[in-house]
Amino acid sequence: MSTYDRGFVTTPNSGSRRSAMLSPLRRIDGVLLAAVLALTGIGFVAIYSSNLVALTTQDISPTVFVNRQLLALMMALIVLTVAVTFDYRDIRTATPVLYVAAVLLLIVTLTPLGTEIRGSQRWILLFGVQLQAAEFAKIGVLLALAAVFHEAKGQPRLAHVAGAIAVTVVPTMLVFLQPDLGTSIVFLWVLAVACVVAGVRLRGLIAMGVAALAGVIAAVQFGLIQSYQIGRLTAFLNADDPTIAQSAAFQTRQSLIAIGSGQFAGRGLFQGTQTSLSYVPDNHTDFIFTVIGEEFGFVGSTIVLGLFFVVVWRGLRIAINAKDVFGSVVATGIVAMLTLQMFVNIGMTVGIMPVTGLPLPFLSYGGTSLIAWFAMVGLLLNIHMRRF
């Protein structure tokens, strides 16, 4: 007689037990995984093209960034495999440890052990490799929020909401001090979405919104948000003003030129003038979408957006079919995080969103970001595989 436990079928026959152990893997979401790998592949092409001319001119191997990203991809695939292997409900029990580890990494980043680049101290240099702790903190915060609301069993009370706010505010403030306003916004966005999914009442959501608004106003009044940060957030509104050509609006203007020059089918791979002449700053990281827009045009941009739509669709499907609150909050939080970063990143390249420094998931150059996102995809696959 068979019994069912956590989606595994256990029978006296050893062959049946081995088959049962493999049964979750047979339910892996191939569509989601294929879309993620396709986006990553497009990202590699765009990263290579973004600095091809500049690196060649300096007698530097044009594959230097691609090689680093490839190494990160290998690590990301290992992390994804590990994230899929363990039952996500077992991951819930390890959430306190993962959260504390993420917070400690953020604290270390602000110490002399952290590395400062362009006035921001966001990285830790470990064995010659730069790690951005905030990317791992996104996972830690999300898991912590899911664990808090899981204990509420669908009926969150004030204590649960207070706990959710507490586990979010601490890393948010640490990231804000780096300073990294974009990631701080991501944390608050995930908190809001988690509260909605967990069933927090409307008046509670309104109270949180009012408190957040009051906090922003107070931060501006007391100078916690610097003038240059406000300038970066508002520069896109005046991108055509020639008097601010050297400010953040310069990036927006050059980005618009690059994407606009791609027109319908693009200039062709490695043929983008804005890309090859490095007119768009950071076009292999935050502005990677300009490379796609210029060289592959409207067609290529639409394909990328379509792949992101597939990932969001499959993620929402996984969230809806999750068998518990923990899985539902984790899956929805990942989708919410992806949607926000995608919208803000692509939006800033076309001049409708401020320049916040948020990378485009799976495409932008950055090993830590790639590893973190593959870990989150692993969690999505895990929840999907064990939905029964």
N, C-alpha and C positions, 0 to 999 in steps of 0.2 A: 504494500500500500504506500503511495507517494504522499509526501507532505511538501508544503510550499513555504519557503521562508525567504523573504526579501527577494523574490523573483527567481530564486534558484530551486530547481527540482532535485530532491534527494531521494534516491532509491537504494535498495540493498546492492544492486549491481554496480560494480566499479566503473564499467563503461558508461553507464547511465549517469553516474556522478560526474565523470569527466565532461560528458555532453552538457550536463546541467551547468557546470562551471563556465562553459563557453557560450551558453545561451544568451547572456546579455550582449556579448560582442556581435551576435547575429542580428541584434536590433539597433545597431549603430546607424545614425542618421548620415547616410552617404551624401545626400544632397547638400547638407550643411557643410560637411567636411570638404566636399569638392569646391564649393563656392569660396571657402576660406583659402584653400590652396591656390585657386585661380587668382584671387586678389593678391596673395603673396607673390605669385609669379609675375604678375603685372608690376608689382612694386619693385621687384628686382630689375626689371627692364628699365623702369623709370629712374631708379637710383643710378644705374650704370650710365644712362643717357645724360642725367642732370649735371654730371661733372666730367664728362668724357673729354671735352675740349680743354677745360681748365687744368685738369690733371696731366693730360698729354703735353700741354704747353710747358708745364713745370717739370717735365721728365719724371713724373710719378706714374706708377702703374694705374691705368684707368679702372682696374678691377679692385682697387684697395677697399673701397666702401662695400662693394658687392661681396668680397671675400669675408669681411667682418660680419656682414649681414647673413651670409651663408653659415658661418659658425654659430651665430645666434639662432638661426633656423634649426640647425641640428639639435641644439639644446632645447629649443622650443618644442620640437617633436618628441623629445624624451619627456619633457614636462607634461605634454598633452597625454602621452601614453600612461604616465603615472596617474594623472588626474582621472583618466578613464578607468583604470584598473580597480581603484578602491571604491567601495560603495559610498556614495555621497553622504549617506546618513552617518557613516563612520567619520567622515571629514567634519561633520557637525561637532562631534565630541572633541576634536582637535582645534576647534575655532579659537578658544581663548589663547592657546599657545601661538597660533598663527597671527592673531591680532596683536598680541604683545610684541612679537618679533617684528612686525611691520612698524609699530610705533617706535621701538628701539632703533630701527634703521633710520627712521626720520630724525630722531634725536641725534644720532651719530652724524648724520648729514650736516647738521648745524654746528658741529664741533670742528676743531682744527683738522679732524680726519676727513672732513668733507672737502670737495673740490669746487672752487668758484670759477665760473665761466661767464663772461659778459655781465658781471655784476650780480649773478644769481648763484647761490650755493645749493645745487640740487643733486649733486652726484657724489658717489663714494668710489674712490679708486681702490680696487681690490685685485691684487696680482696682475696689475697692468690693464685691468678691464674696468671701465666706468659703469657703475650701476646707478640707476635712478630709482631711489627708494620709493618715491611717490607712486610709481607704476605698480609695485607690489602692494603698497598700502591700499590701492583701490580694491584689490581682492580681499585684503584683511578686513576693511570696513564693510564691504558687502556681506561677507560671511558672518561678521558680528551682528549686523542688522538682521540678517535672516535667522540667526540663532535666537536673538532677543524676541522677535515676533513669533517664532515657532513656539516658544514657551507660552505665548498668549493664547494659543489654540483657537485662533480665529476671533478672539474677543479681546483686543488690546485695551489695556487700561492705562491710567496716567503713569503708573510705574514703568510700564513697558515703553511708552512714548519717551519718558524721561531717560530711560536706559539707552534707547536708540539715539537720542540727541547727544547723550554723553559720549558714546563710542564714536560718534561722527565728529563732534566738535574738537576733540583732542588732536586727531591727525590733521583736521582742517586748519587749525591754528599753526601747527608745526609746518605744514606745507606753505601756508600764507607767509610765514616768516622767511622763507627761502630767498626771494619771494616767488610764488607760483600761483597767481590769481586764477588761472585757468583750471588747474587741478582742484583748487579749493571749491570752485563752482561745481565741478563734477561731483565731489563728495556731497554737497548740499542737495544737488539734483537727485542723486541716488537715494538719499534720506527721504526726500519728498515722495519719490516713486514707491519706495518700500512701505511708507506709511499708508499710501493709497491701496496698495496690493494687500497689506495686512488687515485692512478694514478699519483704520482709524476714522473716527467720526468727522463730519464736515467741520464742526465748530473747532475741533482740535487742529485740523489742517489750516483753517483760517487764522487761528491764534499763532501757529508756527510761522505762517506767511507774514503776519504783522510783525512778529518778533524778528524775523530775518530782515525785513525792510528797515526796522528801527536800528538793527545792528549795522547795516550798511551805511545808513545816514550818520550814525555815531562814529563809524570808522573814518568816514570822509571828514567829519567835523573835527575829530581829534588828530587828523593827519596820519592815521594808520594806513590808509590807502594813499600812496604818493601821487604827486601831480603827474609824473611821467606815466604811471599806470592808468590814470584817468585819461591822459592824452592818447594812449594806445587803444583804449576802449572806445573813444569817440572819434578817432582820426578818420575812420572809414566814412563818417558822415561828411567829411570835407576833402575827400580824396582828389577832387579836381582843383583844389585851391593851390596855386603855384607857390604861395608863401610858406607852405609846410612840406615842401618837396623832400626835405631831409628827415622828416619825421616818419612815424609808422605809416602815414598815408603813402609814402614812396613805395613801400612794399605792395600796398593795395593797387596803386596805379600801374606798376610794372606787371603785377599779376593779371590785371584786366587786359593789358596789352597782349600778354602771352596767350591767354585763353582765347581772346578775340581773334588773334591772328590764325588760330587753328581752324576757324570756320567749320565747315561741315565734316570733312574727312581728315583734316589735319595736314600739317606740312610734311609729314613723313618721319619715320624713326630716325633719330639723330640729325634731323634737318631743321629743328626749331632754332631760330636766331636768338630769341630771348633766353632760351635754355643754354645754347652753346656759348653765348657771350656772357653768361652769368649775370644778366640784368636783374633777375628775380633773386633776392637774398634768400638763403636757406631753402633753395628749391629741391634739395634732396631730403629735407626733414619736414618742416611745417608746411611748405609750399609745394609739395610733391605733385599735387593735383594740377599745377600749372604746366608741368611737363607733359602730363597726359592730355590736357586740353589743347596744348599747342601742337604736339606731334601726332595726336590721334583724333583731334577735333571733337565735334559733337558726337560722332559715332562712338569713339573710344570712351568718352566721358559717360555716355549713356550706358555702355556695357558695364563700366565700373559701378555706376549707380544701381544698375540692375542686379549686379552681384551682391551689393550691400542690401538691397531689398530682399533678396533670397535669404541672406543671413538673418535679417530682422524677422522675416516671415517664419522661418524655421524656429528661431528663438522664441517667438511668441507662442508658437504651436507647442513647444516644449513646456513653456510656462503654464499654459492652460491645462495640459495633460499631466502635470506634475502631481504626484500622489500625496504630497504634504506641503505645509506652509513653507518650510525651509527651502524645498526645491523650487517652489513657485516664486518666492522672493529672490532667490539667487538668479534664476533664469530671467525674470523680468528686470532685475537690476543690471544684468549684463547687457540685455537688449537696450535698456534705457541709456546706459553708459555709451554704448556703441552709437546709438542714434544721435545723442548730444554731440559727441566728438566728431562724427561724420558731418552733421549739419553745420556746426561751428567752423570746422576746418575748411570744408568746401565753400561755406558761406563767406569766409573771410577772403578766399581767393577770387570770388566774383563780386566782392564789395558790398555784401549785405550784412556782414557780421564783423565784429571787431577782431583785431589781431590779438589772440590770447595765448598763443604758443602751444595749443593742443595739437598733437600729431594725428595724422590720419591712420586709423587702425589698419594693420597688415601691410600698408603701403609705404609709410614714412620710414626713413632710415632711423634705426635705433634698436639696439639689441634687447634692452630691458623691456621696451614697449612690446616688441614682437613676442618675447617669452611670456610676458604677462597676459597678452591677448590669447595666445595659444593655450595657456592654462585655463582661461575662462571658457574657451571653446571646449576644452576637455571636460569642464564642469557641465556645460550644456549637454554634451554627448552622454555623460554619466547619468544625468537626470533623465534623459530620454530613454536610455537603455534599461533603466530600472523603474519605469513608470507603472509597471503592472504589480 
